[in-house]
């Protein structure tokens, strides 16, 4: 049965945990009042999700192995890059199954995904073009005919608008089937055979390095991680890791690791008991030793001092 939902968020963690078809870890990169919206439309075969947020961020994404996932820009706007390549309104991305990638935005962005089972994708290819459509082994970007991508974006926007203004229409079985049929045809018209670019050896190597980078960070989640340890474990030089991180994250590995440690402190402060926990203890446990600088950076990111976050954790109803 078709269904839809529209949710608004002011907390980045709540926002990223709402994503489906992905494991998503998002870190906001500048301070400000965070605001985001997540629209979900589940048809019979297709799942549509629309994401919009107002602040720049960098995120790590784990792509499912059992579904084919396509990404597109819902609206023009600030840059949105995945695996170091910008997603343009004229493009559609085919995300590689079972892989992990980094995505980053430079401002207020609106984008979305369309997903379906791999079997359903193969069947659609046979029905529309006489050939199976397969999910690629690497993230690939296609530039369809302008009329084809525009039709897909228009239908995608219609689905999101119905979820916000007329969800009862999407809940009607035949209306949902009709919309899904049009979306399937529009999606198929935007896709060619999944191919691997033989000239992308360096890009593929950088993607492998970033997957190892992420895996090592995840394996050491309970303690701070430093670039010298990562370089030794990955088997690359500081310069190579710097190049890869600037390509995929838009920042140095040191800055990204500090940002993650800052987010760890914020989560710990939010969950702490003010009667026993201290800002100093939680900050130093995460590798921050310049406490004055830590407090200023924390305030610039989250709009309050860490002591205020800790005090609020113990407030009634917190």
C-alpha positions in Angstrom: 0.0 0.0 0.0 1.3 3.5 -0.9 2.1 5.8 2.0 3.8 9.2 2.6 5.1 11.3 5.4 6.6 14.8 5.9 8.8 15.5 8.9 10.7 18.6 10.0 13.9 18.6 12.1 16.0 21.0 14.2 18.5 18.4 15.3 21.0 17.0 12.7 21.2 13.6 14.5 17.4 13.2 14.4 17.4 14.2 10.7 20.1 11.8 9.6 18.6 8.9 11.6 15.3 9.4 9.7 16.9 8.4 6.3 15.9 5.1 4.9 17.8 3.0 2.4 21.0 4.6 3.9 23.0 4.5 7.0 23.7 8.2 7.3 26.0 10.1 9.6 25.8 13.9 9.2 28.0 16.6 10.7 27.1 20.3 10.3 30.2 22.3 9.4 29.2 25.8 10.5 27.2 27.2 13.3 23.5 28.3 13.1 20.0 27.2 13.8 19.6 23.9 11.9 16.4 23.3 10.0 15.6 20.3 7.7 12.8 18.5 6.1 12.4 14.9 5.0 9.6 13.8 2.7 9.0 10.1 2.1 6.8 8.6 -0.6 6.4 4.8 -0.7 4.7 3.6 -3.9 4.4 0.0 -4.8 7.9 -0.6 -6.2 9.5 2.8 -5.9 10.6 4.6 -2.7 11.1 8.4 -3.1 12.8 10.5 -0.5 13.3 14.3 -0.5 15.9 15.9 1.7 16.4 19.6 2.3 18.5 21.4 4.9 19.7 24.9 5.5 23.3 24.6 6.7 26.5 23.2 5.1 27.3 19.6 6.2 29.5 16.6 5.5 28.0 13.1 5.7 29.0 9.5 5.4 26.6 7.2 3.6 26.4 3.5 3.5 24.5 2.3 0.4 22.4 -0.8 0.7 23.3 -3.9 -1.2 19.7 -5.1 -2.0 18.3 -1.9 -3.6 19.2 0.2 -6.6 19.4 3.8 -5.5 19.4 6.9 -7.8 20.1 10.5 -6.6 19.1 13.8 -8.2 19.0 17.5 -7.3 15.4 18.5 -6.5 16.3 22.2 -7.0 19.3 24.2 -8.2 21.3 25.7 -5.3 24.7 25.6 -3.6 27.1 22.8 -4.5 26.4 19.3 -3.5 29.2 16.8 -4.0 29.3 13.0 -3.6 32.6 11.1 -3.8 34.2 14.4 -4.9 31.9 15.0 -7.9 29.2 17.6 -8.0 25.6 16.6 -8.4 24.0 18.9 -11.0 20.3 19.5 -11.8 21.1 18.1 -15.2 22.5 14.8 -13.9 21.3 11.6 -12.3 23.5 9.5 -10.1 23.6 5.8 -9.9 24.8 4.8 -6.4 27.0 1.7 -6.2 25.5 -1.1 -4.2 27.0 -2.0 -0.8 29.6 0.8 -0.9 30.3 3.7 1.5 30.8 7.2 0.3 31.1 10.8 1.5 28.7 13.6 0.6 29.0 17.3 1.3 27.0 20.4 0.8 28.1 24.0 0.8 24.8 25.6 1.9 21.0 25.2 1.7 20.4 22.2 -0.5 17.4 20.2 -1.7 18.0 16.8 -3.2 16.5 13.4 -3.3 16.6 9.7 -4.0 14.6 7.1 -5.9 15.1 3.5 -5.0 13.8 0.1 -6.0 14.8 -3.5 -5.6 17.6 -4.7 -8.0 15.2 -7.3 -9.5 12.6 -4.6 -10.2 15.3 -2.5 -11.9 16.4 -5.3 -14.1 12.7 -6.1 -15.0 12.1 -2.4 -15.9 15.1 -2.4 -18.2 13.8 -5.5 -20.1 10.3 -4.0 -20.3 11.3 -0.6 -21.6 14.5 -1.3 -23.7 14.9 -5.1 -24.0 18.0 -5.1 -21.7 18.5 -5.5 -18.0 19.5 -2.4 -16.0 22.0 -3.2 -13.4 23.4 -1.3 -10.4 27.0 -0.3 -11.0 30.0 -1.3 -9.0 31.1 2.4 -8.7 29.1 5.6 -8.3 28.4 6.8 -11.8 26.9 10.1 -13.0 24.8 10.3 -16.2 23.7 13.3 -18.1 20.4 12.3 -19.8 18.7 14.2 -22.6 17.5 17.5 -21.1 13.8 16.6 -21.7 14.2 13.2 -20.0 15.8 14.6 -16.8 13.4 17.5 -16.7 10.4 15.1 -16.9 11.8 12.9 -14.1 12.5 16.0 -11.9 9.0 17.3 -12.5 7.3 14.0 -11.6 9.5 13.7 -8.5 8.5 17.2 -7.4 4.8 16.3 -8.0 5.1 13.3 -5.6 6.7 15.4 -2.9 4.0 18.1 -3.4 1.3 15.6 -3.0 2.8 14.2 0.2 2.7 17.7 1.7 -0.7 18.9 0.4 -2.7 15.9 -0.7 -1.5 12.7 1.0 -4.9 11.1 0.5 -4.3 11.1 -3.2 -1.1 9.1 -2.8 -2.9 6.7 -0.4 -5.3 5.8 -3.2 -4.0 2.6 -4.9 -4.8 3.5 -8.5 -3.5 7.0 -8.3 -0.3 5.7 -6.7 0.1 3.1 -9.5 -0.4 5.7 -12.2 2.2 8.1 -10.7 4.6 5.2 -10.2 4.2 4.1 -13.9 5.0 7.6 -15.1 8.0 7.8 -12.7 9.3 4.3 -13.8 9.2 5.3 -17.5 10.8 8.7 -16.8 13.6 7.0 -14.8 14.2 4.4 -17.5 14.5 7.1 -20.1 17.3 8.7 -18.1 19.5 5.6 -17.8 22.0 3.9 -20.1 24.0 0.7 -19.5 26.0 0.8 -16.3 29.6 1.1 -17.3 33.0 1.5 -15.6 35.2 4.3 -16.8 38.6 2.8 -17.5 40.2 6.2 -17.2 39.1 6.6 -13.5 41.8 4.6 -11.9 42.9 7.4 -9.6 39.3 8.2 -8.7 38.6 4.6 -7.8 41.8 4.4 -5.7 40.8 7.5 -3.8 37.4 5.9 -3.2 39.1 2.8 -1.8 41.3 4.9 0.5 38.2 6.8 1.8 36.4 3.6 2.5 39.4 2.4 4.5 39.5 5.8 6.2 35.9 5.5 7.3 36.2 1.9 8.3 39.1 2.7 10.6 37.2 5.6 12.2 34.1 3.4 12.7 36.2 0.6 14.3 37.7 3.1 16.8 34.4 4.9 17.6 34.9 4.7 21.3 38.1 6.8 21.3 39.7 9.7 19.4 41.4 9.0 16.1 44.4 10.8 14.7 45.7 11.1 11.1 49.1 9.7 11.8 47.5 6.4 13.0 45.1 6.4 10.0 47.9 6.9 7.4 49.9 4.1 8.9 46.9 1.7 9.0 45.8 2.6 5.5 49.3 2.6 4.1 49.3 6.0 2.5 51.2 9.2 3.0 49.8 12.3 4.8 49.7 14.1 1.5 47.7 11.3 -0.2 45.1 11.2 2.6 44.9 15.0 2.5 44.2 15.0 -1.2 41.5 12.3 -0.9 39.8 14.1 2.0 39.7 17.4 0.3 38.3 15.7 -2.7 35.6 13.8 -0.9 35.0 15.9 2.3 36.0 19.4 1.2 38.3 19.7 4.2 41.5 18.3 5.7 41.3 14.9 7.5 42.4 16.8 10.7 39.4 19.1 10.5 37.0 16.3 9.8 38.2 14.3 12.7 37.9 17.4 15.0 34.4 17.9 13.8 33.5 14.3 14.6 35.1 14.6 18.0 33.1 17.8 18.7 29.9 16.0 17.7 30.8 13.1 20.1 31.2 15.6 22.9 27.9 17.2 22.1 26.1 13.9 22.2 27.8 13.0 25.4 26.8 16.3 27.0 23.2 15.8 25.9 23.0 12.4 27.5 25.1 13.1 30.6 24.1 13.4 34.2 25.0 17.0 35.3 25.5 15.8 38.8 28.5 13.6 37.9 29.7 14.6 34.4 31.8 17.7 33.7 32.5 19.5 30.5 36.3 19.2 31.1 36.0 15.5 31.6 34.0 14.9 28.4 36.1 17.2 26.3 39.4 15.8 27.4 38.1 12.3 27.0 37.6 13.2 23.3 41.1 14.6 22.8 40.5 18.3 23.4 43.1 19.9 25.6 42.8 23.6 24.8 39.5 24.0 26.7 39.1 27.7 26.0 39.4 27.1 22.2 37.2 24.1 22.5 34.4 26.1 24.2 34.6 28.8 21.5 34.5 26.3 18.7 31.6 24.5 20.3 29.6 27.7 20.7 30.2 28.7 17.1 28.9 25.3 15.9 26.0 24.8 18.3 25.0 28.3 19.4 25.7 27.8 23.1 28.5 27.0 25.5 29.0 23.3 26.3 28.1 24.1 30.0 24.7 25.2 28.7 24.2 21.9 26.9 25.1 20.0 30.0 22.8 22.0 32.2 19.9 21.5 29.9 20.5 17.7 30.0 19.5 17.7 33.6 16.6 20.0 33.2 13.0 18.6 33.8 11.7 17.1 30.5 15.1 17.1 28.8 
